[in-house]
Amino acid sequence: MDITQLPFDAEVMLAGLKPWVEIESPTFDAARVNAMLDHVARECAVSGATVERIAGRMGFGDCLRATFAFGHEAQRGILIMGHLDTVHPVGTLANGLPWRREGERCYGPGIFDMKGGNFLALEAVRMLGWLGLSPALSVTFLFTSDEEVGSPSTRDLIEAEAKRHKYVLVPEPGRADGGVVTGRYAISRFNLKSIGRPSHAGARLKEGRSAIRIMAEMVPQIESMTTDACTFSVGVIHGGQWVNCVSSVCDAEALSMAKRQADLDNGVEKMLALTKGDDQSGRCIVTRGVTRPVWESNDKTMAMYGKARGLAKQLGIDLKHESSGGGSDANFTGALGIASLDGLGVCGSGAHTLQEHIIVDSLPQRAKLFAGLLMELS
């Protein structure tokens, strides 16, 4: 199959992507995520997919399963996984990151991570249908709603769905060099709570013990544990209610990442050991949150990467691969030993910032690669 001849058009694709980006869908706003799913479900149904809505839980949005059978219902097929939630709160479009085109770049909340990749993957399937081309396997999309917070409500669904498929493709953003991802680091989240002793901050300051101060002292201690093998960072802190009251409670969240599972396990032990204190001096309590297992590539993944690299050569691309930090749902499928290829999405930069953007010309280029891979897998 000569993928260079597939008639993807960057401007047409950009116009189709715009409504996806303009439906703001932050993880913790289930109604907005569900509005995003409404839009995608309709596009999938119009394109010929069998669509199934899966109710959300734990306060998160729903999930969406959309299957393009291509006459291969009885076989284990290809699963395409993508999340429709973003880190950007509602209002980001109006204040800070409006949809805009600037030369080769196009900006918008979630456009790079990962609405652009989800869109081009769906466009790849639609293009094959429009051209009367049929992959050798069925293609199922699983769109989820909570990846940006570690997939606490969807991990079981992701793993169960992946086990029913032969291959997993994940259109998370491409690497900075345009490469793809064949492994990901292990990641663990932690919930921190400090408990102080309240008092009147004006009249009896010395009688209190500030929970905020306890947490502030913990942050450098936690982050100083960072090594080349395992990193630690504190990213969220909430504390206090009245400025004239010595704070009694402060909450925070921390993240640890390691290339090897053993290093992460060691890091988890160090974090949990930070639980300490008493009623007089104050307390710090550390509990473990969501964890993503390490994903190390296997022969099946590397064989799939080999197919992708061969296809990329048709486009004049030397497609590199790497193991990457910044977890994705491929951590789960890869750890199960299922052939998984990640980072197949659009190229760009600025994920999770007000400079988030894609390179417009990468939309058709990566869609050609994706369509070719769907045709190659059997």
Secondary structure, DSSP 8 states (H G I E B T S, - for coil): --GGG----HHHHHHHHHHHHHS--BTT-HHHHHHHHHHHHHHHHHTT-EEEEE---TT---EEEEEE-TT-TTS--EEEEEE--BS--TTTTTTT---EEETTEEE-TTIIIIIHHHHHHHHHHHHHHHTT---SS-EEEEEES-GGGT-TTTHHHHHHHHHT-SEEE------TTS-EEEEE-EEEEEEEEEE-B--BTTTSGGG-B-HHHHHHHHHHHHHTT--SSEEEEEEEEEE-S-TTB--SEEEEEEEEEESSHHHHHHHHHHHHTT-EEETTTEEEEEEEEEEE--B---HHHHHHHHHHHHHHHHTT----EEEESS--THHHHHHTT-EEEB--S--EE-TTSTT-EEETTHHHHHHHHHHHHHHH--
